[in-house]
Amino acid sequence: MAAADVSASNIPALFTPFRLRGMDLINRVVVSPMCMYSSDDGTVSDFQLVHLGSRAMGGAGLVITEMTNVHRDGRISPACAGMYKPEHATAWKRVVDFVHDQSEAKIAIQLAHAGRKGAIPRAWERAKGTLGDEAWEIVGPSAIPFSETSATPREMTVAEIADMVERFAQGARWSEEAGFDMIEFHMGHGYLLSSFMSPLANQRDDDYGGDLTRRMRFPLEVVEAVRAVWPEDKPISARISAVDWEEGGNKIEDSIEISRMLLDAGVDIIDVSTGAITGAGRPTATGLFQTPFSEAIRKATGKPTMTVGNIRTAEDANGVIADGRADLCAMAKWELYDPYFPRHAAVELGYEMPWPNQYKQVERMLKG
Ligand SMILES: Cc1cc2nc3c(=O)[nH]c(=O)nc-3n(C[C@H](O)[C@H](O)[C@H](O)COP(=O)(O)O)c2cc1C
């Protein structure tokens, strides 16, 4: 895929618009999904309104919600976000409406199920121990724990897989009610769908395990079921772990195949992350260590990709887009550090990005 569309004007590549089905983004900066552990039985709170709202006002073209689970038992922690009952759509709608009314950003929901990585305390409480009696039964492709200290999941039955496909579809219907612009499936980092895709976690001997085609069966059923209920003009993204960083796990060649299958089933963009399939360590991450995988998938499939990982500067983000290594640049920790990164990057790259009416005076201030 040529990068010509971004080099045709004087606008820095990072600030060129991007269209996916009927969704128009004003720039290529994406707020990467981040669990916030601030929900009550899956219902998001004022925290998400302010957290996602301020990042939308900070100028990102697209804001992606935290991993939002389609089953109560699919949460990582008791405080994780959900889309498993109608009230959740109402709570999310307030966040979506704010983003649409008060910013030019679009907002996507990351639909997920934690699988064998579920039923643990929120991130900052893990050092204190387990959930004890509060923990629920976890499920996975096979009865293999994520790490030496994790609980062993129960192998899902074929009937449970079919039920989960329907729960993803119901999650998509509620996401449409809430007004989301895009769905992203969390198919990376060892959570349920990702664990079916990796031979390190999936050692089933039925039609849902074995070679790559069989391991992809459940994730593809989810994509097809959601595509059937999700509006035609709204795009779908899939976040994958492009490599497992472990002997015997998926490699980039597998992920190119995985991406092709997902794209054929109705996914529009591949969000390329890596690892976190098992509790084993991963290489020390330096520089834009995940971008080569985005670039490889983009080149092999000719379809859009999103890159993520260690992107912190306007120059790096702009370079990734200008060089055709990805179509979108997702940022997590740097967006926590600087929710106004897109506006700051615009100034640095010499692009005049309009400010919200309430903040218009900044434009005059910048012009000196
Ligand atoms: C606090 C926090 C929560 C995260 N939660 C999610 C999540 O819900 N879903 C997901 O796909 N990735 C999640 N991630 C991973 C980020 O989206 C991102 O891929 C990773 O942090 C690398 O990007 P960065 O170097 O810009 O932080 C999380 C990261 C952080 C820091």
Ligand as a Chemical Component Dictionary entry (heavy atoms), coordinates in Angstrom:
data_LIG
# 
_chem_comp.id                   LIG 
_chem_comp.type                 NON-POLYMER 
_chem_comp.pdbx_formal_charge   0 
_chem_comp.three_letter_code    LIG 
# 
loop_
_chem_comp_atom.comp_id 
_chem_comp_atom.atom_id 
_chem_comp_atom.alt_atom_id 
_chem_comp_atom.type_symbol 
_chem_comp_atom.charge 
_chem_comp_atom.model_Cartn_x 
_chem_comp_atom.model_Cartn_y 
_chem_comp_atom.model_Cartn_z 
_chem_comp_atom.pdbx_ordinal 
LIG C1  C1  C 0 -2.744 1.334  32.019 1  
LIG C2  C2  C 0 -2.749 0.493  30.778 2  
LIG C3  C3  C 0 -3.864 -0.292 30.485 3  
LIG C4  C4  C 0 -3.914 -1.036 29.293 4  
LIG N1  N1  N 0 -5.066 -1.700 28.952 5  
LIG C5  C5  C 0 -5.200 -2.228 27.701 6  
LIG C6  C6  C 0 -6.463 -2.677 27.226 7  
LIG O1  O1  O 0 -7.494 -2.573 27.890 8  
LIG N2  N2  N 0 -6.508 -3.207 25.977 9  
LIG C7  C7  C 0 -5.400 -3.289 25.160 10 
LIG O2  O2  O 0 -5.498 -3.762 24.031 11 
LIG N3  N3  N 0 -4.202 -2.846 25.601 12 
LIG C8  C8  C 0 -4.086 -2.290 26.818 13 
LIG N4  N4  N 0 -2.892 -1.742 27.209 14 
LIG C9  C9  C 0 -1.765 -1.738 26.244 15 
LIG C10 C10 C 0 -1.721 -0.404 25.482 16 
LIG O3  O3  O 0 -2.889 -0.198 24.717 17 
LIG C11 C11 C 0 -0.481 -0.343 24.572 18 
LIG O4  O4  O 0 -0.590 -1.340 23.581 19 
LIG C12 C12 C 0 0.831  -0.519 25.336 20 
LIG O5  O5  O 0 0.826  0.204  26.551 21 
LIG C13 C13 C 0 2.026  -0.056 24.498 22 
LIG O6  O6  O 0 1.845  1.298  24.114 23 
LIG P1  P1  P 0 2.614  2.523  24.860 24 
LIG O7  O7  O 0 4.095  2.218  24.768 25 
LIG O8  O8  O 0 2.214  3.731  24.073 26 
LIG O9  O9  O 0 2.163  2.573  26.293 27 
LIG C14 C14 C 0 -2.805 -1.025 28.416 28 
LIG C15 C15 C 0 -1.676 -0.269 28.737 29 
LIG C16 C16 C 0 -1.641 0.504  29.888 30 
LIG C17 C17 C 0 -0.424 1.346  30.177 31 
# 
loop_
_chem_comp_bond.comp_id 
_chem_comp_bond.atom_id_1 
_chem_comp_bond.atom_id_2 
_chem_comp_bond.value_order 
_chem_comp_bond.pdbx_ordinal 
LIG C1  C2  SING 1  
LIG C2  C3  SING 2  
LIG C2  C16 DOUB 3  
LIG C3  C4  DOUB 4  
LIG C4  N1  SING 5  
LIG C4  C14 SING 6  
LIG N1  C5  DOUB 7  
LIG C5  C6  SING 8  
LIG C5  C8  SING 9  
LIG C6  O1  DOUB 10 
LIG C6  N2  SING 11 
LIG N2  C7  SING 12 
LIG C7  O2  DOUB 13 
LIG C7  N3  SING 14 
LIG N3  C8  DOUB 15 
LIG C8  N4  SING 16 
LIG N4  C9  SING 17 
LIG N4  C14 SING 18 
LIG C9  C10 SING 19 
LIG C10 O3  SING 20 
LIG C10 C11 SING 21 
LIG C11 O4  SING 22 
LIG C11 C12 SING 23 
LIG C12 O5  SING 24 
LIG C12 C13 SING 25 
LIG C13 O6  SING 26 
LIG O6  P1  SING 27 
LIG P1  O7  DOUB 28 
LIG P1  O8  SING 29 
LIG P1  O9  SING 30 
LIG C14 C15 DOUB 31 
LIG C15 C16 SING 32 
LIG C16 C17 SING 33 
# 
